[in-house]
Structure formats: C-alpha cells, structure tokens
Amino acid sequence: MKILVALLLLLALSNAVKTNGDKSDGQCDYKLTLEPRPHSVSILEFGAVGDGKTLNTLAFRNAIFYLKSFADKGGAQLYVPPGRWLTGSFNLTSHLTLFLEKGAVILGSQDPSHWEVVEPLPSYGRGVDVPGRRYRSLINGYMLLDVVITGDNGTIDGQGSVWWDWYSYHSLNYSRPHLVEFVASEYVVVSNLTFLNAPAYTIHPVYCSNVHVQNVSVSAPPDSPYTVGVVPDSSDNVCIEDCIIDMGYDAIALKSGWDEYGIAYGRPTTNVHIRRVRLKSYSGSSLAFGSEMSGGISDVHVEQVHLYNSFGGIEFRTIKGRGGYIKRIIISDVEMANIFLAFAATGQCGSHPDNNYDPYALPVFDHITLRDVIGTNITIAGSFTGIQESPFTSICLFNISFSISSGSPTSWVCSNVFGFSESVFPEPCPDLQSSYPNSSSDCLSLLHLNGEVAVL
C-alpha cells in the first residue's frame, strides 16, 4: 500500500521551486520552474486520522521531521488526502512541498494549549494585539529555503471564531496567531488552495525574499475583527496574483515594522508586484499600506485589480513617531464598485507599541501614482490628510473617473498634501492640482517613463 501511495504521489503536483529568465514587468513575471519532488509520503503513514476530531499535531511534526532527511536529496512532499485533519501549530522544513488533495481540510485547533507561544517579532517589539509574546501560527517556516504549500484546491481553516471572541472581549493571554507565517525564508510558494477563518493574518511572509502567492482564495466573515488576507512584511521580491480575498479588515496589507522597533530592524518591504486580484474588505481597505511601516515600503506595482463592496479601496496609513517611508508606488488598471472611500492617505492612523517611540520620527510619503481607475457607486473619491511637519508629496493622479453616489457630502478632502492630476473626475482639491513645486514635472516624468523604470 505504501509503495502504491508513493507512486501515485510522484505523479501529483509536488514541485520544487526555481526561477529563471529575465525580469520584465515585475516580480510576477519571473518564470517558475516546478520540478517534482523525488520523495513523497502521506500523512496517513504517520498515524493521522482525518475525522475532524482526532488531534494530528504529532503526526504532522513527525512526518516533517522524517522528510527533513531528504533536503539534500532533492526534497520531499507531504501529501494530505481528503479528510478533516485537526492540528495544532507545526513547523515546515526546507525543500518541502505540503500538498492538500481536493477534499483535504487542515483544521486549526480551537484549544490555545495546542498553539505554541513564542517571542514577538523583533521589528514589532511586542505582540500586535496585546503586549508581550504571541501564539505561533498554525503552519510555520523559519529560515527555510524552497518551500511550497499547494494542492488541488484543498483547504486550510483556522477556525478563528474563538480567537475573535477572545480579542473582542479583551481576554487574550497573548497576541493571536496567524494561519500561515514564514519568517526569514526564501523561495516560498503558496498556491491553489482555499484559506478560511484565520485568527488574525492569513498569509504572513516576514523578513522573506522571493515569495509567490498565486491562485488562492482567502476569506473570513465581515465581523471577524482585524483579520487580514495577505501581509507582506519587511519582505522583498513578492508576487501576489490571481487571488480572491474577502476579509473582515484588510484584504492585502503591506507592512514593515512598528515605530522604534521597525526603525532599528531596518528592513523594508520592497519590489512587490500585485496583479489580477479581486479584493473585498468589510471595515478596513481592500489594499492597504501600513500603518506599521517604520522599515519603509517602496517600489510596489499594482495592476489589473478589482475592488468591490468595501469600506475603503486603496489606503496609505502612517502617523508621527512611525518614521520610515512609503514611496515609488504605482497603481493602475483598477476597477472599483460600491466603495465608501476610494482613495485615502492619512498621517493620523495607528497606535504606538509603547511610550519609547521618537515623536520626531516623521514618515516620508512621496511619489505615489494612481492611474487608469474607474469607480461606480463611490461615496467619497479621496481623503488625503498629511502631516504638517512632513507633507505628503508627489501624489500623481491620471485618468480617474468616479461615479459618486447621491447624497455624498463631499468628493475630496485634502490637507498637507501636494500633487498633480490630469483627467480626473470629479475634480480633486486644489492641493492635488500642481500646487507644489515640481509636482507636475515629477508626475509627468513618472507617467512617461520607459517600461524598465515605470513597472519597477
């Protein structure tokens, strides 16, 4: 039986990750070469029971420990067949593919004792929800190389409702876990799966390089507090494409550390490419930058996105004391429908981890291009409220048309921001009509740059 299973699994989509070819339009245009893993085992071989009740944490840990021995032999695959596989948190290993067959569901335990407790991330200094330590995520990778989580549309369900209740009633002992987290890892692929009900973030690459999130469906209920879909955090060379994400707070949020901790750690999120995604958020924004961005966020290219039925469309968040920067962002080919606030940039968003932050650490917000955007049933076109001591500069708006819902109090709100606009309806506030030296020349130069620069 084991031999038969192994032969069948060798034919499955167990793949090692390599990149080749030249970069053209962005990180998503790196070609991936997917090679079968030479070794494969089923979680059944380690005593797992897929009845949705038996705890399988030890089976997952033992299987991965065994497969670690194949790292220098081309890597290995852990196959999860149809069933409901209850587990606590477990760690992956390098050169591994975790493959979920159609009908396979990995369930996160709702018993907090089944989730390890770990130190906070150094770029945050404390847990995000409460001071101190945090629960380890359900599926983890630490300092790994060449890891794939994929399948034939299998499901990873965090069963996060208990965590949402504990958060809402202020009864958490430690900050909530995420569903999948990779720390300081390279060449990571997450693809062809459904992710449900994360306790907090769903997919969280932090301090990572060369991360591809492709063809995944991510969702949590509208009332799930501060649940976020995909969160590139102090990571570079990230691709997010062909995904559908529907979350309680933000769908995609780019981050890079919190106040003095993020400034000291000093690792930005950079070279991010997002395309062909459908995003929906209930109380946050479909696409968010910050507010934890003290390591900096730069060189982000977003294109061919559909944002719908959300409170916020595209939002940039920061606050005095945060430091860092958000710059060289190009967002184009956007469709919006039923959005309360289409564009937002605020310098008064977020809290501080403690009282040790530097109030004079002012964030820089510069060279943001929003172009080729169509929106229907928009309540407010834009709200741009910068920081008096560090105004937001070179906000470039081109070819934007919004259908504003009847009864909207105002179309645009602006303060401490400067930029340039062309072919924008309704007409933006004067601050976004070349009211700052070099705004028009900076924006027009970005608009007409050749492809090599304009697409990062």
MOUR-V966603 format. One line per field, one symbol per residue. ss: DSSP state (A for helix, B for strand, O for the rest). burial: b if it has 16 or more other C-alpha atoms within 10 Angstrom, else e. A space follows every 50 residues. Layout:
ss->???
burial->???
This chain:
ss->OAAAAAAAAAOOOOBBBBBBOOOOOOAAAOBBBBBBOOBBBBAAAAOOOO BBBBBOAAAAAAAAAAAAAAAAAOOBBBBBOOBBBBBOOBBOOOOBBBBB OOOBBBBBOOOAAAOOBBOOOOOOOOOOOOOOOBBOOOBBBBOOBBBBBB BOOBBBBOOOAAAAAAAAOOOOOOBOOOOBBBBOOBBBBBBOBBBBOOOO BBBBBBOOBBBBBBOOBBBOOOOOOOOBBBOOBOOBBBBBBBBBBBBOOO OBBBBOOOAAAAAAAOOOBBBBBBBBBBBBBOOOBBBBBOOOOOOOBBBB BBBBBBBBBBBBBBBBBOBOOOOOBBBBBBBBBBBBBBBBBBBBBBOBOO OOOOOOOOOOOOOBBBBBBBBBBBBBBBBBBBBBBOBOOBOBBBBBBBBB BBBBOOOOOOOBBBBOBBBBBBBBBOOOOAAAOOOOOOAAAAAAAAAOOO AAAAOO
burial->eeeeebeebbebbbbbbeeeeeeebbbbebeeeeebbbbbbbbbebebbb ebeebbbbbbbbbbeebbebbeeebbbbbbbebbbbbbbbbbbbbbbbbb bbebbbbbbbebebbebeebbebbbbbbbbeebbbbbbbbbbebbbbbbb bbbbbbbbbbbebbeebeeeebbbbbbbbbbbbbbbbbbbbbbbbbbbbb bbbbbbbbbbbbbbbbbbbbbbebbbbbbbbbbbbbbbbbbbbbbbbbbb bbbbbbbbbbbbbebbbbbbbbbbbbbbbbbbbbbbbbbbbbbbbbbbbb bbbbbbbbbbbbbbbbbbbbbbbbbbbbbbbbbbbbbbbbbbbbbbbeeb eebeeebeeebbbbbbbbbbbbbbbbbbbbbbbbbbbeeebbbbbbbbbb bbbbbeeeeebbebbbbbbbbbebbebbbebbbbeeeebbebbbebbeee eeebbb
